[in-house]
Amino acid sequence: MWWLGGVSFVESSFFPIPPDALLIPMVLAARARAWLIAAVCTASSVAGALLGYALGFFAFDAIGQPLIAFYGYEEQFASFTEGFGEWGVWAVAFFGLTPFPFKVITITSGFVGMDVVPFLLASIVSRAARFYLVAGLLWKFGDPIRDFIEKRLEWVVLGASVLIVLGFVALKYL
């Protein structure tokens, strides 16, 4: 559990490997603990998101920008900051569910000075949805669902997220 918590924490702020690499085998090995495992993953990821936010807010030039450059996320960072002003909290909620590197979102949120409370709430909701969905599928279906999760789940979640965002856009403009 400590390793899962550590990986979940650093993935949200600067580390490239998603916690799913530990979450999936841990839930499969102890399905009765699926909800606890998802909770540890979620709490650690949100705590790491606050570190990423702090890096963007307090130390973007010294630490945030070099991290984004190191991982080659300059283009994603530039496009994300363009639309962030209007869609900030929705962007955090959306990208927290997707395969897009969450560290880019957390650092950018701090860099643009997003209000920390909505940032925190959006991070909690999106990260919990992501990790509890994976844990729930593994709890319910066990090993047979593993290949689906490892290969396609992020795209299914991405598609569902796009539909949700489009629904909100439709409500706003129609």
C-alpha positions as CSV (number, residue, x, y, z in Angstrom):
1,M,0.0,0.0,0.0
2,W,2.9,2.4,0.8
3,W,4.3,1.9,-2.7
4,L,0.9,2.5,-4.3
5,G,0.5,5.6,-2.3
6,G,3.9,6.8,-3.2
7,V,3.5,6.2,-6.9
8,S,0.1,7.8,-6.9
9,F,1.5,10.8,-5.1
10,V,4.4,11.4,-7.4
11,E,2.5,10.6,-10.6
12,S,0.2,13.6,-10.0
13,S,3.1,16.0,-9.7
14,F,6.2,14.8,-11.6
15,F,6.5,11.0,-12.2
16,P,5.6,9.5,-15.6
17,I,4.3,6.0,-14.5
18,P,0.6,5.9,-13.7
19,P,-0.5,4.2,-10.5
20,D,-2.6,1.7,-12.5
21,A,0.6,-0.3,-12.9
22,L,0.2,-1.2,-9.1
23,L,-3.5,-0.7,-8.7
24,I,-4.5,-3.4,-11.1
25,P,-2.4,-6.3,-9.7
26,M,-3.1,-5.3,-6.1
27,V,-6.9,-5.4,-6.6
28,L,-6.6,-8.7,-8.5
29,A,-4.5,-10.1,-5.7
30,A,-6.9,-8.9,-2.9
31,R,-10.3,-8.2,-4.4
32,A,-11.9,-7.8,-1.0
33,R,-9.6,-4.8,-0.4
34,A,-10.5,-3.2,-3.8
35,W,-12.2,-0.1,-2.2
36,L,-9.4,0.5,0.3
37,I,-6.8,0.2,-2.5
38,A,-8.8,2.7,-4.6
39,A,-9.1,5.0,-1.6
40,V,-5.3,5.0,-1.0
41,C,-4.7,5.6,-4.7
42,T,-7.2,8.5,-4.8
43,A,-6.0,10.2,-1.6
44,S,-2.4,9.9,-2.6
45,S,-3.1,11.2,-6.1
46,V,-5.0,14.2,-4.8
47,A,-2.2,15.0,-2.3
48,G,0.3,14.8,-5.2
49,A,-1.9,17.0,-7.2
50,L,-1.5,19.7,-4.5
51,L,2.2,19.3,-4.8
52,G,2.0,19.8,-8.6
53,Y,-0.2,22.8,-8.0
54,A,2.4,24.2,-5.6
55,L,5.1,23.6,-8.2
56,G,3.2,25.6,-10.8
57,F,2.2,28.3,-8.4
58,F,5.4,28.9,-6.4
59,A,8.2,27.4,-8.6
60,F,7.1,27.2,-12.2
61,D,10.2,28.8,-13.7
62,A,12.6,26.8,-11.5
63,I,10.9,23.4,-11.4
64,G,7.6,23.3,-13.3
65,Q,8.9,24.4,-16.7
66,P,11.9,22.1,-16.6
67,L,9.6,19.1,-15.6
68,I,7.3,19.9,-18.5
69,A,10.2,20.2,-20.9
70,F,11.9,17.0,-19.6
71,Y,8.8,14.9,-20.4
72,G,8.2,16.7,-23.7
73,Y,4.8,18.1,-22.7
74,E,5.4,21.7,-23.9
75,E,2.8,21.5,-26.7
76,Q,0.2,20.0,-24.3
77,F,1.0,22.6,-21.7
78,A,0.6,25.5,-24.3
79,S,-2.7,24.2,-25.6
80,F,-4.0,23.5,-22.1
81,T,-3.2,27.0,-20.8
82,E,-5.0,28.7,-23.8
83,G,-8.4,27.3,-22.9
84,F,-7.9,27.1,-19.2
85,G,-9.3,30.5,-18.3
86,E,-12.8,29.6,-19.4
87,W,-12.9,25.9,-18.6
88,G,-10.4,25.6,-15.6
89,V,-12.4,23.4,-13.2
90,W,-13.9,21.4,-16.0
91,A,-10.5,20.9,-17.5
92,V,-9.1,19.5,-14.3
93,A,-12.2,17.2,-13.8
94,F,-12.0,16.0,-17.5
95,F,-8.3,15.5,-17.7
96,G,-8.2,13.8,-14.3
97,L,-10.1,10.9,-15.9
98,T,-8.1,10.6,-19.2
99,P,-4.8,9.2,-20.3
100,F,-3.5,12.8,-20.5
101,P,-0.7,13.2,-17.9
102,F,-2.3,14.6,-14.8
103,K,1.0,16.3,-13.7
104,V,0.6,18.8,-16.7
105,I,-2.9,19.7,-15.4
106,T,-1.7,20.1,-11.8
107,I,1.3,22.2,-12.6
108,T,-0.7,24.4,-15.1
109,S,-3.5,24.9,-12.6
110,G,-1.0,26.4,-10.1
111,F,0.8,28.4,-12.8
112,V,-2.4,30.1,-14.0
113,G,-3.4,30.7,-10.3
114,M,-6.6,28.7,-10.4
115,D,-8.6,28.9,-7.1
116,V,-7.3,26.0,-5.1
117,V,-10.7,24.9,-3.7
118,P,-12.3,24.2,-7.0
119,F,-9.0,22.6,-8.2
120,L,-9.0,20.3,-5.2
121,L,-12.7,19.3,-5.6
122,A,-12.3,18.6,-9.3
123,S,-9.2,16.6,-8.6
124,I,-11.0,14.5,-5.9
125,V,-14.0,13.8,-8.1
126,S,-12.0,12.9,-11.2
127,R,-9.3,10.9,-9.6
128,A,-11.8,9.0,-7.4
129,A,-14.0,8.3,-10.5
130,R,-11.0,6.9,-12.4
131,F,-9.5,4.7,-9.6
132,Y,-12.8,3.5,-8.2
133,L,-14.0,2.6,-11.7
134,V,-10.9,0.5,-12.3
135,A,-11.1,-1.1,-8.8
136,G,-14.8,-1.7,-9.2
137,L,-14.5,-3.5,-12.5
138,L,-11.7,-5.6,-11.2
139,W,-13.7,-6.4,-8.0
140,K,-16.7,-7.4,-10.0
141,F,-15.2,-9.2,-13.0
142,G,-11.7,-10.2,-11.7
143,D,-8.9,-11.3,-14.0
144,P,-11.0,-11.6,-17.2
145,I,-11.5,-7.8,-17.3
146,R,-7.8,-7.1,-16.8
147,D,-6.9,-7.0,-20.6
148,F,-9.8,-4.7,-21.3
149,I,-8.7,-2.3,-18.5
150,E,-5.1,-2.3,-19.5
151,K,-5.8,-1.8,-23.2
152,R,-9.0,0.1,-23.6
153,L,-10.4,1.6,-20.3
154,E,-8.8,5.0,-20.7
155,W,-10.3,5.4,-24.1
156,V,-13.8,4.4,-22.8
157,V,-13.4,6.9,-19.9
158,L,-12.1,9.5,-22.4
159,G,-15.2,9.0,-24.6
160,A,-17.6,9.2,-21.6
161,S,-15.8,12.3,-20.4
162,V,-16.1,14.0,-23.8
163,L,-19.8,13.2,-23.8
164,I,-20.2,14.8,-20.4
165,V,-18.3,17.9,-21.4
166,L,-20.3,18.2,-24.6
167,G,-23.5,18.0,-22.5
168,F,-22.3,20.9,-20.3
169,V,-21.3,22.9,-23.4
170,A,-24.7,22.2,-24.9
171,L,-26.4,23.4,-21.7
172,K,-24.4,26.5,-21.6
173,Y,-24.9,27.6,-25.2
174,L,-28.3,26.2,-26.1
